[in-house]
Amino acid sequence: MTYQATLDKEELLITDGALQALYIALAAVCEAGDIVAVESPCVFSVLEVIRVLRLKVIEIPVDTQTGFDVDVFTHACAHNPIKAVIVTPSFHNPTGIFLSDEQKLALLNIAQHHHVAIIENDIYGDLHFHGQRPSTIKGFDHSGLVLYYSSFAKTLAPGIRLGYLSAGKFLQRAEQIKKGFIRQEEAGQLDELSLPSVYLVFGNHPKAPHYR
């Protein structure tokens, strides 16, 4: 099953950029004090969201040749109560590496075995230069453990600040968190993590929005 077919079956939440989608995904899965695994190196803004949510971090090395170290992740899951892992499987920032389908499946199997939610950052997935678009971990998932997010900032315009989140089995909780942002907006307390109250579903093209 392709990532496109998987997303077509799920309701996606519109967010004010990818960073807000990450915030909602983490908040839907974790509580303060929980442990999350992150890529090392990773984008600083990811660590900022983790700090705001008062989460603890375990670093998983990303090699410039082989990508996300699945063996280290396996060991970390076996010895720590990890609640979620944040990964960028396609064109990781800053290394640019992308994972093979075999690596993505291995990561998914480990996460499912240890009941660890995967928060998949796919904001660079459409920036491939030739051949078929890279697959996603979300496209292989049938458990609902993968929360997939992306945005249009890298493909349409950097200032567009329009993102989306597919929250899998955590959708209900994600919607509750989103409504909290809407209440802040209505009360005049809008901040950089605010988002509009609309949904996005995919059309024939992976980035063709239809609103309802």
C-alpha positions as CSV (number, residue, x, y, z in Angstrom):
1,M,0.0,0.0,0.0
2,T,1.4,3.4,-0.9
3,Y,1.5,6.4,1.5
4,Q,-1.0,8.1,-0.8
5,A,-3.6,5.3,-0.3
6,T,-3.0,5.3,3.4
7,L,-3.5,9.0,3.8
8,D,-6.6,9.0,1.6
9,K,-8.3,6.9,4.3
10,E,-7.5,9.2,7.1
11,E,-8.6,12.6,8.2
12,L,-5.8,15.1,8.2
13,L,-5.6,18.1,10.5
14,I,-4.4,21.4,9.0
15,T,-1.7,23.1,11.1
16,D,0.1,26.4,11.1
17,G,3.3,24.8,9.6
18,A,5.2,21.6,10.4
19,L,6.4,22.7,13.8
20,Q,2.8,23.0,15.1
21,A,2.0,19.6,13.6
22,L,5.0,18.1,15.6
23,Y,3.8,19.8,18.8
24,I,0.3,18.3,18.4
25,A,1.7,14.9,17.5
26,L,4.0,14.8,20.6
27,A,1.3,16.2,22.9
28,A,-1.1,13.5,21.7
29,V,1.3,10.7,22.5
30,C,3.3,11.9,25.5
31,E,2.9,13.5,28.9
32,A,5.5,15.6,30.7
33,G,8.4,13.5,31.8
34,D,8.0,10.9,29.1
35,I,11.0,9.8,27.0
36,V,11.2,10.4,23.3
37,A,13.9,9.2,20.9
38,V,15.3,11.8,18.4
39,E,17.8,11.7,15.5
40,S,21.2,12.9,16.3
41,P,21.9,15.4,14.7
42,C,18.5,16.9,14.3
43,V,16.9,20.3,13.7
44,F,17.1,22.5,16.7
45,S,13.4,23.4,16.6
46,V,12.5,19.8,17.3
47,L,14.4,20.0,20.6
48,E,12.6,23.3,21.4
49,V,9.2,21.6,21.0
50,I,10.4,18.8,23.3
51,R,11.6,21.3,25.8
52,V,8.2,23.1,25.8
53,L,6.4,19.8,26.5
54,R,8.9,19.0,29.2
55,L,9.9,15.6,27.7
56,K,13.2,13.7,28.1
57,V,15.4,12.8,25.1
58,I,17.4,9.8,24.0
59,E,19.6,10.4,21.0
60,I,19.8,7.9,18.1
61,P,22.8,8.4,15.8
62,V,22.2,9.2,12.1
63,D,25.1,8.1,10.0
64,T,25.9,10.0,6.8
65,Q,26.1,6.7,4.8
66,T,23.6,4.4,6.5
67,G,21.1,6.8,8.1
68,F,19.1,6.2,11.3
69,D,20.8,3.6,13.5
70,V,18.2,0.9,13.9
71,D,20.4,-1.2,16.2
72,V,20.9,1.6,18.7
73,F,17.1,2.3,18.5
74,T,16.4,-1.4,19.3
75,H,18.7,-1.3,22.3
76,A,17.2,2.0,23.5
77,C,13.6,0.6,23.3
78,A,14.6,-2.5,25.2
79,H,16.1,-0.6,28.1
80,N,13.9,2.5,28.3
81,P,10.2,3.3,28.4
82,I,10.3,5.3,25.1
83,K,6.9,6.7,24.2
84,A,7.7,8.1,20.7
85,V,10.5,8.4,18.1
86,I,10.8,11.4,15.8
87,V,12.3,10.5,12.4
88,T,12.9,12.1,9.0
89,P,13.3,9.0,6.8
90,S,13.5,10.9,3.5
91,F,16.3,13.5,3.0
92,H,17.1,13.9,6.7
93,N,18.2,17.4,7.8
94,P,21.2,18.0,8.0
95,T,22.7,14.8,6.5
96,G,20.4,14.5,3.5
97,I,20.3,10.7,3.9
98,F,17.2,8.7,3.2
99,L,16.2,5.2,4.5
100,S,15.6,2.2,2.3
101,D,12.2,0.5,2.4
102,E,13.9,-2.3,4.4
103,Q,15.2,0.1,7.0
104,K,11.8,1.8,7.3
105,L,10.1,-1.6,7.8
106,A,12.7,-2.6,10.4
107,L,12.1,0.7,12.3
108,L,8.3,0.2,12.1
109,N,8.6,-3.4,13.4
110,I,10.7,-2.4,16.3
111,A,8.3,0.4,17.2
112,Q,5.3,-1.9,17.0
113,H,7.0,-4.5,19.1
114,H,7.8,-2.0,21.9
115,H,4.5,0.0,21.4
116,V,6.5,3.2,20.5
117,A,4.7,5.8,18.4
118,I,6.5,6.9,15.3
119,I,6.3,10.6,14.5
120,E,7.3,10.8,10.8
121,N,8.5,14.1,9.4
122,D,8.1,14.1,5.6
123,I,8.5,17.7,4.8
124,Y,11.3,16.9,2.3
125,G,9.7,13.9,0.7
126,D,8.6,15.7,-2.4
127,L,12.1,17.2,-3.1
128,H,13.4,14.1,-4.9
129,F,14.9,14.8,-8.3
130,H,14.2,11.6,-10.3
131,G,12.4,8.3,-10.1
132,Q,9.5,7.4,-7.9
133,R,8.7,9.5,-4.8
134,P,10.3,7.9,-1.7
135,S,8.0,5.7,0.3
136,T,6.9,6.6,3.8
137,I,6.8,4.6,7.1
138,K,3.2,5.6,7.2
139,G,2.5,3.8,4.0
140,F,3.6,0.5,5.6
141,D,1.7,1.0,8.9
142,H,-1.6,-0.8,9.7
143,S,-1.4,-0.3,13.4
144,G,-2.1,3.4,13.7
145,L,1.2,3.9,15.6
146,V,2.6,6.3,12.9
147,L,1.8,10.0,13.1
148,Y,2.7,11.5,9.8
149,Y,3.2,15.3,9.3
150,S,4.4,17.6,6.5
151,S,4.0,21.1,5.1
152,F,4.0,23.1,1.9
153,A,6.8,25.3,3.0
154,K,9.5,23.4,1.1
155,T,7.5,22.9,-2.1
156,L,5.3,26.0,-2.6
157,A,6.8,28.9,-0.6
158,P,8.8,29.1,2.7
159,G,6.5,31.6,4.2
160,I,3.2,29.8,3.5
161,R,3.1,28.2,7.0
162,L,0.6,25.5,6.0
163,G,1.1,22.1,7.4
164,Y,-0.9,18.9,8.1
165,L,-0.9,15.9,10.4
166,S,-2.2,12.4,10.0
167,A,-2.5,11.2,13.6
168,G,-3.4,7.6,13.2
169,K,-5.0,6.0,16.2
170,F,-4.2,9.2,18.2
171,L,-6.5,11.3,16.1
172,Q,-9.1,12.0,18.8
173,R,-6.5,13.3,21.2
174,A,-4.9,15.3,18.4
175,E,-8.2,16.9,17.7
176,Q,-8.7,17.9,21.3
177,I,-5.3,19.6,21.4
178,K,-6.1,21.4,18.2
179,K,-9.3,22.7,19.7
180,G,-7.3,24.1,22.5
181,F,-5.4,26.2,20.0
182,I,-8.7,27.4,18.5
183,R,-10.0,28.4,21.9
184,Q,-6.8,30.5,22.4
185,E,-7.4,32.1,19.0
186,E,-11.0,33.0,19.9
187,A,-9.8,34.4,23.2
188,G,-7.3,36.6,21.5
189,Q,-4.4,34.6,22.8
190,L,-3.1,33.5,19.4
191,D,0.6,32.5,19.3
192,E,3.0,30.9,16.7
193,L,1.5,27.5,17.3
194,S,-2.1,28.5,16.3
195,L,-4.0,26.8,13.5
196,P,-7.2,27.2,11.4
197,S,-10.2,25.0,12.0
198,V,-10.2,23.2,8.7
199,Y,-9.3,19.7,7.5
200,L,-7.3,18.6,4.5
201,V,-7.9,15.6,2.4
202,F,-5.8,14.6,-0.6
203,G,-6.8,14.6,-4.2
204,N,-5.1,12.8,-7.1
205,H,-1.8,14.6,-6.5
206,P,-0.1,14.1,-3.1
207,K,-0.1,17.9,-2.4
208,A,-3.4,18.8,-4.0
209,P,-5.7,20.1,-1.1
210,H,-9.4,19.9,-0.9
211,Y,-11.1,21.5,2.1
212,R,-14.2,20.6,4.0
